[in-house]
Amino acid sequence: MILSLLLTFTLFAQPGGQRLYYNLKSLKTIGGVVIAVHDTAWPISMDIVTEKEDTFEVLLGPRFGMPWLPRTGDTVEIYGSIHKNIIIAGKINDKSLKKKLVLRDKNGFPVWRGHGYKLRRRHRGRR
């Protein structure tokens, strides 16, 4: 019973019931306009629509890894790993705000990795 509940939560933890990974072989740049920003769940995501009227869900990451978020109506370029209509963002270029946000390094690892561990170590007084 417990095992079946854990498997159910794992399946629904990812969009569409599937696990998505940042794939270096499927990297592309997609431009569009932000139509919605969802910053109440993990991971923070946003929806964009391209000039060709294609809609993509863009997965960004945890809120503590981002000093700012694009706003609804902003024109953005997303560089990331594409899985059908879902993009795992690596970099965001917000042309409206004239800001750039790097979410992953050149090897595809999140720039926020280890962030919580470093904070916990600092609070314990260790270096």
C-alpha positions in Angstrom: 0.0 0.0 0.0 2.7 2.5 1.0 4.8 1.5 -2.0 1.9 2.1 -4.4 1.4 5.6 -2.9 5.0 6.5 -3.3 5.0 5.3 -6.9 1.9 7.4 -7.6 3.5 10.6 -6.1 6.6 9.9 -8.2 4.6 9.6 -11.4 2.7 12.9 -10.8 5.8 14.8 -9.6 6.8 15.5 -13.2 4.8 17.2 -15.9 2.8 14.7 -17.8 3.7 11.9 -15.4 7.2 11.6 -16.9 10.7 12.3 -15.7 12.5 15.0 -17.8 16.2 15.4 -17.9 18.4 18.2 -19.2 19.7 16.7 -22.4 22.7 18.4 -24.0 21.8 16.9 -27.4 18.4 18.6 -27.6 19.5 22.2 -26.8 17.8 25.0 -28.8 16.9 28.6 -28.5 13.2 29.5 -28.6 11.9 33.1 -28.5 8.5 34.2 -27.5 6.3 36.2 -25.2 5.5 35.1 -21.6 1.8 34.5 -21.1 1.9 33.1 -17.6 4.4 32.7 -14.7 3.7 29.9 -12.1 5.8 30.7 -9.0 3.8 28.8 -6.4 5.0 25.3 -7.1 8.3 23.5 -7.6 9.8 23.9 -10.1 8.8 27.5 -10.9 7.6 27.5 -14.5 6.2 29.8 -17.1 4.3 29.5 -20.4 5.5 31.2 -23.5 3.9 31.5 -27.0 6.1 31.9 -30.1 5.5 33.9 -33.2 4.2 30.7 -34.9 1.6 30.4 -32.1 3.4 27.4 -30.5 3.0 27.2 -26.7 5.8 25.9 -24.5 5.9 25.3 -20.7 9.3 26.4 -19.5 10.7 24.7 -16.3 13.0 27.1 -14.4 14.0 25.7 -11.0 13.6 26.6 -7.3 12.8 30.2 -6.3 16.0 30.6 -4.3 18.1 30.0 -7.4 16.6 33.1 -9.2 17.2 36.7 -8.2 14.3 37.8 -10.6 11.6 36.3 -12.7 10.3 37.3 -16.1 6.9 39.0 -16.1 3.8 38.3 -18.1 4.1 40.1 -21.4 7.9 40.1 -21.5 9.7 39.1 -24.7 12.2 36.3 -23.9 14.7 34.0 -25.5 15.0 30.6 -23.8 18.0 28.4 -24.3 17.4 24.9 -23.0 16.6 21.3 -23.5 13.4 20.7 -25.4 11.1 17.7 -24.8 8.0 18.1 -27.1 6.3 21.2 -25.7 8.3 21.4 -22.5 11.6 23.3 -22.2 14.0 22.8 -19.3 15.6 26.3 -19.3 19.4 26.7 -19.1 19.5 30.4 -19.8 16.9 33.2 -20.1 17.4 36.4 -22.0 14.6 38.8 -21.1 14.6 41.4 -23.8 12.0 43.6 -22.1 13.9 43.9 -18.8 17.3 43.7 -20.6 18.4 41.0 -18.1 20.0 37.6 -18.5 19.5 34.7 -16.1 21.8 31.6 -16.2 20.2 28.5 -14.6 22.6 25.8 -15.8 26.3 25.6 -16.5 27.8 24.4 -19.8 27.6 20.8 -18.6 23.9 21.1 -17.8 24.2 21.1 -14.0 22.0 23.5 -12.1 23.8 26.6 -10.8 21.9 26.3 -7.6 23.2 22.8 -6.8 24.6 22.5 -3.3 23.1 25.8 -2.2 21.2 24.4 0.7 24.1 22.3 1.9 26.5 25.2 2.0 24.0 27.2 4.0 23.6 24.4 6.6 27.3 24.1 7.0 27.8 27.8 7.5 25.1 27.8 10.3 26.9 25.0 12.1 30.1 27.0 12.3 32.2 24.7 10.1 34.1 25.9 7.0 
